[in-house]
Amino acid sequence: MTSENLDVVRSIYLGWERGDFNSAAWADPDIEHLVVDGPEPSRWNGLAGLAEGWRDWLRAWEDFRAEP
């Protein structure tokens, strides 16, 4: 992984650590979001699909936080 890629990942996690999942500025507009395991494996496309997929997934948690 290049230092530029690592910087992008770090910037994503900075928001996630605070419980802020609103920014998708880092995502390609044609992103494909996959949930490959769990009770409902799913696939979404594009930024709207990414938002929908994250909302669906986060609903299962009361206070989800990401910790790198």
Jmol script that loads the backbone (N, CA, C; Angstrom):
load data "model"
ATOM      1  N   MET A   1       0.846  -1.161   0.000  1.00  0.00           N
ATOM      2  CA  MET A   1       0.000   0.000   0.000  1.00  0.00           C
ATOM      3  C   MET A   1       0.899   1.233   0.000  1.00  0.00           C
ATOM      4  N   THR A   2       0.580   2.199  -0.853  1.00  0.00           N
ATOM      5  CA  THR A   2       1.378   3.419  -0.908  1.00  0.00           C
ATOM      6  C   THR A   2       1.002   4.334   0.259  1.00  0.00           C
ATOM      7  N   SER A   3       1.854   5.291   0.543  1.00  0.00           N
ATOM      8  CA  SER A   3       1.557   6.227   1.635  1.00  0.00           C
ATOM      9  C   SER A   3       0.325   7.061   1.298  1.00  0.00           C
ATOM     10  N   GLU A   4       0.087   7.328   0.008  1.00  0.00           N
ATOM     11  CA  GLU A   4      -1.119   8.072  -0.394  1.00  0.00           C
ATOM     12  C   GLU A   4      -2.375   7.261  -0.082  1.00  0.00           C
ATOM     13  N   ASN A   5      -2.357   5.976  -0.390  1.00  0.00           N
ATOM     14  CA  ASN A   5      -3.499   5.106  -0.086  1.00  0.00           C
ATOM     15  C   ASN A   5      -3.712   5.013   1.421  1.00  0.00           C
ATOM     16  N   LEU A   6      -2.621   4.901   2.149  1.00  0.00           N
ATOM     17  CA  LEU A   6      -2.713   4.823   3.598  1.00  0.00           C
ATOM     18  C   LEU A   6      -3.320   6.095   4.172  1.00  0.00           C
ATOM     19  N   ASP A   7      -2.972   7.241   3.616  1.00  0.00           N
ATOM     20  CA  ASP A   7      -3.558   8.507   4.058  1.00  0.00           C
ATOM     21  C   ASP A   7      -5.068   8.533   3.836  1.00  0.00           C
ATOM     22  N   VAL A   8      -5.523   7.986   2.715  1.00  0.00           N
ATOM     23  CA  VAL A   8      -6.963   7.932   2.430  1.00  0.00           C
ATOM     24  C   VAL A   8      -7.659   7.051   3.467  1.00  0.00           C
ATOM     25  N   VAL A   9      -7.106   5.880   3.742  1.00  0.00           N
ATOM     26  CA  VAL A   9      -7.697   4.969   4.729  1.00  0.00           C
ATOM     27  C   VAL A   9      -7.726   5.627   6.106  1.00  0.00           C
ATOM     28  N   ARG A  10      -6.654   6.290   6.476  1.00  0.00           N
ATOM     29  CA  ARG A  10      -6.621   6.985   7.773  1.00  0.00           C
ATOM     30  C   ARG A  10      -7.694   8.060   7.844  1.00  0.00           C
ATOM     31  N   SER A  11      -7.874   8.819   6.766  1.00  0.00           N
ATOM     32  CA  SER A  11      -8.874   9.886   6.779  1.00  0.00           C
ATOM     33  C   SER A  11     -10.287   9.323   6.905  1.00  0.00           C
ATOM     34  N   ILE A  12     -10.533   8.176   6.301  1.00  0.00           N
ATOM     35  CA  ILE A  12     -11.847   7.529   6.427  1.00  0.00           C
ATOM     36  C   ILE A  12     -12.077   7.119   7.880  1.00  0.00           C
ATOM     37  N   TYR A  13     -11.089   6.478   8.474  1.00  0.00           N
ATOM     38  CA  TYR A  13     -11.227   6.000   9.853  1.00  0.00           C
ATOM     39  C   TYR A  13     -11.323   7.114  10.878  1.00  0.00           C
ATOM     40  N   LEU A  14     -10.766   8.295  10.589  1.00  0.00           N
ATOM     41  CA  LEU A  14     -10.887   9.414  11.526  1.00  0.00           C
ATOM     42  C   LEU A  14     -12.358   9.741  11.778  1.00  0.00           C
ATOM     43  N   GLY A  15     -13.141   9.793  10.722  1.00  0.00           N
ATOM     44  CA  GLY A  15     -14.578  10.029  10.874  1.00  0.00           C
ATOM     45  C   GLY A  15     -15.280   8.854  11.520  1.00  0.00           C
ATOM     46  N   TRP A  16     -14.950   7.658  11.095  1.00  0.00           N
ATOM     47  CA  TRP A  16     -15.603   6.464  11.630  1.00  0.00           C
ATOM     48  C   TRP A  16     -15.359   6.305  13.122  1.00  0.00           C
ATOM     49  N   GLU A  17     -14.168   6.677  13.599  1.00  0.00           N
ATOM     50  CA  GLU A  17     -13.875   6.585  15.032  1.00  0.00           C
ATOM     51  C   GLU A  17     -14.834   7.455  15.851  1.00  0.00           C
ATOM     52  N   ARG A  18     -15.286   8.555  15.263  1.00  0.00           N
ATOM     53  CA  ARG A  18     -16.228   9.462  15.934  1.00  0.00           C
ATOM     54  C   ARG A  18     -17.679   9.061  15.701  1.00  0.00           C
ATOM     55  N   GLY A  19     -17.893   7.984  14.948  1.00  0.00           N
ATOM     56  CA  GLY A  19     -19.251   7.570  14.633  1.00  0.00           C
ATOM     57  C   GLY A  19     -19.836   8.335  13.460  1.00  0.00           C
ATOM     58  N   ASP A  20     -18.992   9.029  12.698  1.00  0.00           N
ATOM     59  CA  ASP A  20     -19.431   9.811  11.543  1.00  0.00           C
ATOM     60  C   ASP A  20     -19.221   8.994  10.278  1.00  0.00           C
ATOM     61  N   PHE A  21     -20.318   8.501   9.732  1.00  0.00           N
ATOM     62  CA  PHE A  21     -20.258   7.687   8.523  1.00  0.00           C
ATOM     63  C   PHE A  21     -20.850   8.432   7.323  1.00  0.00           C
ATOM     64  N   ASN A  22     -20.956   9.756   7.420  1.00  0.00           N
ATOM     65  CA  ASN A  22     -21.629  10.557   6.398  1.00  0.00           C
ATOM     66  C   ASN A  22     -20.786  10.850   5.169  1.00  0.00           C
ATOM     67  N   SER A  23     -19.482  10.945   5.306  1.00  0.00           N
ATOM     68  CA  SER A  23     -18.648  11.345   4.177  1.00  0.00           C
ATOM     69  C   SER A  23     -18.326  10.168   3.270  1.00  0.00           C
ATOM     70  N   ALA A  24     -18.533  10.377   1.990  1.00  0.00           N
ATOM     71  CA  ALA A  24     -18.127   9.393   0.987  1.00  0.00           C
ATOM     72  C   ALA A  24     -17.266  10.074  -0.065  1.00  0.00           C
ATOM     73  N   ALA A  25     -16.636  11.200   0.314  1.00  0.00           N
ATOM     74  CA  ALA A  25     -15.794  11.940  -0.621  1.00  0.00           C
ATOM     75  C   ALA A  25     -14.653  11.083  -1.152  1.00  0.00           C
ATOM     76  N   TRP A  26     -14.247  10.095  -0.386  1.00  0.00           N
ATOM     77  CA  TRP A  26     -13.144   9.217  -0.769  1.00  0.00           C
ATOM     78  C   TRP A  26     -13.558   8.175  -1.799  1.00  0.00           C
ATOM     79  N   ALA A  27     -14.867   7.959  -1.981  1.00  0.00           N
ATOM     80  CA  ALA A  27     -15.362   6.836  -2.783  1.00  0.00           C
ATOM     81  C   ALA A  27     -15.523   7.202  -4.254  1.00  0.00           C
ATOM     82  N   ASP A  28     -15.187   6.269  -5.109  1.00  0.00           N
ATOM     83  CA  ASP A  28     -15.435   6.405  -6.540  1.00  0.00           C
ATOM     84  C   ASP A  28     -16.950   6.428  -6.761  1.00  0.00           C
ATOM     85  N   PRO A  29     -17.466   7.278  -7.639  1.00  0.00           N
ATOM     86  CA  PRO A  29     -18.912   7.330  -7.870  1.00  0.00           C
ATOM     87  C   PRO A  29     -19.519   5.996  -8.312  1.00  0.00           C
ATOM     88  N   ASP A  30     -18.711   5.124  -8.892  1.00  0.00           N
ATOM     89  CA  ASP A  30     -19.204   3.822  -9.347  1.00  0.00           C
ATOM     90  C   ASP A  30     -18.842   2.690  -8.387  1.00  0.00           C
ATOM     91  N   ILE A  31     -18.624   3.029  -7.133  1.00  0.00           N
ATOM     92  CA  ILE A  31     -18.210   2.034  -6.137  1.00  0.00           C
ATOM     93  C   ILE A  31     -19.225   0.893  -6.048  1.00  0.00           C
ATOM     94  N   GLU A  32     -18.727  -0.292  -5.759  1.00  0.00           N
ATOM     95  CA  GLU A  32     -19.578  -1.452  -5.508  1.00  0.00           C
ATOM     96  C   GLU A  32     -19.381  -1.836  -4.044  1.00  0.00           C
ATOM     97  N   HIS A  33     -20.471  -1.897  -3.309  1.00  0.00           N
ATOM     98  CA  HIS A  33     -20.438  -2.218  -1.872  1.00  0.00           C
ATOM     99  C   HIS A  33     -21.011  -3.625  -1.698  1.00  0.00           C
ATOM    100  N   LEU A  34     -20.213  -4.502  -1.094  1.00  0.00           N
ATOM    101  CA  LEU A  34     -20.624  -5.893  -0.915  1.00  0.00           C
ATOM    102  C   LEU A  34     -20.648  -6.268   0.560  1.00  0.00           C
ATOM    103  N   VAL A  35     -21.670  -6.992   0.952  1.00  0.00           N
ATOM    104  CA  VAL A  35     -21.696  -7.676   2.245  1.00  0.00           C
ATOM    105  C   VAL A  35     -21.729  -9.150   1.867  1.00  0.00           C
ATOM    106  N   VAL A  36     -20.609  -9.843   2.069  1.00  0.00           N
ATOM    107  CA  VAL A  36     -20.477 -11.198   1.549  1.00  0.00           C
ATOM    108  C   VAL A  36     -20.827 -12.281   2.554  1.00  0.00           C
ATOM    109  N   ASP A  37     -21.050 -11.889   3.799  1.00  0.00           N
ATOM    110  CA  ASP A  37     -21.333 -12.877   4.833  1.00  0.00           C
ATOM    111  C   ASP A  37     -22.401 -12.313   5.760  1.00  0.00           C
ATOM    112  N   GLY A  38     -22.870 -13.122   6.640  1.00  0.00           N
ATOM    113  CA  GLY A  38     -23.866 -12.650   7.602  1.00  0.00           C
ATOM    114  C   GLY A  38     -25.266 -13.071   7.212  1.00  0.00           C
ATOM    115  N   PRO A  39     -26.232 -12.559   7.930  1.00  0.00           N
ATOM    116  CA  PRO A  39     -27.613 -13.001   7.705  1.00  0.00           C
ATOM    117  C   PRO A  39     -28.175 -12.573   6.353  1.00  0.00           C
ATOM    118  N   GLU A  40     -27.694 -11.464   5.784  1.00  0.00           N
ATOM    119  CA  GLU A  40     -28.231 -10.986   4.512  1.00  0.00           C
ATOM    120  C   GLU A  40     -27.121 -10.492   3.582  1.00  0.00           C
ATOM    121  N   PRO A  41     -26.391 -11.413   2.931  1.00  0.00           N
ATOM    122  CA  PRO A  41     -25.394 -10.964   1.964  1.00  0.00           C
ATOM    123  C   PRO A  41     -26.069 -10.081   0.908  1.00  0.00           C
ATOM    124  N   SER A  42     -25.424  -8.977   0.551  1.00  0.00           N
ATOM    125  CA  SER A  42     -26.044  -8.004  -0.343  1.00  0.00           C
ATOM    126  C   SER A  42     -24.992  -7.316  -1.196  1.00  0.00           C
ATOM    127  N   ARG A  43     -25.475  -6.616  -2.240  1.00  0.00           N
ATOM    128  CA  ARG A  43     -24.604  -5.859  -3.133  1.00  0.00           C
ATOM    129  C   ARG A  43     -25.324  -4.582  -3.524  1.00  0.00           C
ATOM    130  N   TRP A  44     -24.605  -3.446  -3.441  1.00  0.00           N
ATOM    131  CA  TRP A  44     -25.123  -2.156  -3.860  1.00  0.00           C
ATOM    132  C   TRP A  44     -24.113  -1.504  -4.787  1.00  0.00           C
ATOM    133  N   ASN A  45     -24.593  -0.649  -5.669  1.00  0.00           N
ATOM    134  CA  ASN A  45     -23.712   0.047  -6.610  1.00  0.00           C
ATOM    135  C   ASN A  45     -23.888   1.556  -6.510  1.00  0.00           C
ATOM    136  N   GLY A  46     -22.794   2.282  -6.729  1.00  0.00           N
ATOM    137  CA  GLY A  46     -22.821   3.741  -6.724  1.00  0.00           C
ATOM    138  C   GLY A  46     -22.845   4.310  -5.312  1.00  0.00           C
ATOM    139  N   LEU A  47     -22.725   5.647  -5.233  1.00  0.00           N
ATOM    140  CA  LEU A  47     -22.702   6.305  -3.932  1.00  0.00           C
ATOM    141  C   LEU A  47     -24.017   6.156  -3.182  1.00  0.00           C
ATOM    142  N   ALA A  48     -25.140   6.229  -3.891  1.00  0.00           N
ATOM    143  CA  ALA A  48     -26.442   6.041  -3.235  1.00  0.00           C
ATOM    144  C   ALA A  48     -26.546   4.621  -2.698  1.00  0.00           C
ATOM    145  N   GLY A  49     -26.052   3.646  -3.446  1.00  0.00           N
ATOM    146  CA  GLY A  49     -26.054   2.267  -2.984  1.00  0.00           C
ATOM    147  C   GLY A  49     -25.149   2.063  -1.786  1.00  0.00           C
ATOM    148  N   LEU A  50     -23.988   2.728  -1.796  1.00  0.00           N
ATOM    149  CA  LEU A  50     -23.081   2.654  -0.658  1.00  0.00           C
ATOM    150  C   LEU A  50     -23.771   3.178   0.594  1.00  0.00           C
ATOM    151  N   ALA A  51     -24.431   4.325   0.477  1.00  0.00           N
ATOM    152  CA  ALA A  51     -25.135   4.911   1.623  1.00  0.00           C
ATOM    153  C   ALA A  51     -26.235   3.977   2.118  1.00  0.00           C
ATOM    154  N   GLU A  52     -27.002   3.411   1.204  1.00  0.00           N
ATOM    155  CA  GLU A  52     -28.082   2.489   1.582  1.00  0.00           C
ATOM    156  C   GLU A  52     -27.525   1.241   2.274  1.00  0.00           C
ATOM    157  N   GLY A  53     -26.460   0.696   1.720  1.00  0.00           N
ATOM    158  CA  GLY A  53     -25.852  -0.499   2.303  1.00  0.00           C
ATOM    159  C   GLY A  53     -25.317  -0.250   3.700  1.00  0.00           C
ATOM    160  N   TRP A  54     -24.622   0.888   3.883  1.00  0.00           N
ATOM    161  CA  TRP A  54     -24.100   1.214   5.217  1.00  0.00           C
ATOM    162  C   TRP A  54     -25.229   1.444   6.204  1.00  0.00           C
ATOM    163  N   ARG A  55     -26.290   2.172   5.784  1.00  0.00           N
ATOM    164  CA  ARG A  55     -27.429   2.400   6.679  1.00  0.00           C
ATOM    165  C   ARG A  55     -28.033   1.077   7.117  1.00  0.00           C
ATOM    166  N   ASP A  56     -28.246   0.177   6.173  1.00  0.00           N
ATOM    167  CA  ASP A  56     -28.817  -1.132   6.503  1.00  0.00           C
ATOM    168  C   ASP A  56     -27.932  -1.885   7.486  1.00  0.00           C
ATOM    169  N   TRP A  57     -26.635  -1.891   7.224  1.00  0.00           N
ATOM    170  CA  TRP A  57     -25.705  -2.632   8.062  1.00  0.00           C
ATOM    171  C   TRP A  57     -25.598  -2.015   9.454  1.00  0.00           C
ATOM    172  N   LEU A  58     -25.524  -0.676   9.522  1.00  0.00           N
ATOM    173  CA  LEU A  58     -25.368   0.007  10.811  1.00  0.00           C
ATOM    174  C   LEU A  58     -26.607  -0.108  11.700  1.00  0.00           C
ATOM    175  N   ARG A  59     -27.780  -0.314  11.110  1.00  0.00           N
ATOM    176  CA  ARG A  59     -29.007  -0.465  11.906  1.00  0.00           C
ATOM    177  C   ARG A  59     -28.934  -1.634  12.886  1.00  0.00           C
ATOM    178  N   ALA A  60     -28.104  -2.596  12.579  1.00  0.00           N
ATOM    179  CA  ALA A  60     -27.993  -3.776  13.443  1.00  0.00           C
ATOM    180  C   ALA A  60     -27.234  -3.476  14.732  1.00  0.00           C
ATOM    181  N   TRP A  61     -26.593  -2.300  14.808  1.00  0.00           N
ATOM    182  CA  TRP A  61     -25.743  -1.960  15.953  1.00  0.00           C
ATOM    183  C   TRP A  61     -26.305  -0.757  16.682  1.00  0.00           C
ATOM    184  N   GLU A  62     -26.221  -0.774  17.992  1.00  0.00           N
ATOM    185  CA  GLU A  62     -26.696   0.341  18.790  1.00  0.00           C
ATOM    186  C   GLU A  62     -25.722   1.517  18.755  1.00  0.00           C
ATOM    187  N   ASP A  63     -24.430   1.242  18.855  1.00  0.00           N
ATOM    188  CA  ASP A  63     -23.438   2.304  18.907  1.00  0.00           C
ATOM    189  C   ASP A  63     -22.134   1.826  18.271  1.00  0.00           C
ATOM    190  N   PHE A  64     -22.176   1.544  16.978  1.00  0.00           N
ATOM    191  CA  PHE A  64     -21.013   1.019  16.280  1.00  0.00           C
ATOM    192  C   PHE A  64     -19.935   2.091  16.161  1.00  0.00           C
ATOM    193  N   ARG A  65     -18.703   1.731  16.430  1.00  0.00           N
ATOM    194  CA  ARG A  65     -17.540   2.590  16.226  1.00  0.00           C
ATOM    195  C   ARG A  65     -16.439   1.737  15.593  1.00  0.00           C
ATOM    196  N   ALA A  66     -15.677   2.348  14.730  1.00  0.00           N
ATOM    197  CA  ALA A  66     -14.550   1.671  14.103  1.00  0.00           C
ATOM    198  C   ALA A  66     -13.276   2.087  14.834  1.00  0.00           C
ATOM    199  N   GLU A  67     -12.431   1.124  15.092  1.00  0.00           N
ATOM    200  CA  GLU A  67     -11.159   1.415  15.749  1.00  0.00           C
ATOM    201  C   GLU A  67     -10.046   0.747  14.962  1.00  0.00           C
ATOM    202  N   PRO A  68      -9.217   1.547  14.253  1.00  0.00           N
ATOM    203  CA  PRO A  68      -8.169   0.941  13.433  1.00  0.00           C
ATOM    204  C   PRO A  68      -7.060   0.334  14.290  1.00  0.00           C
TER     205      PRO A  68
END
end "model"
wireframe off; spacefill off
backbone 0.3
color backbone group
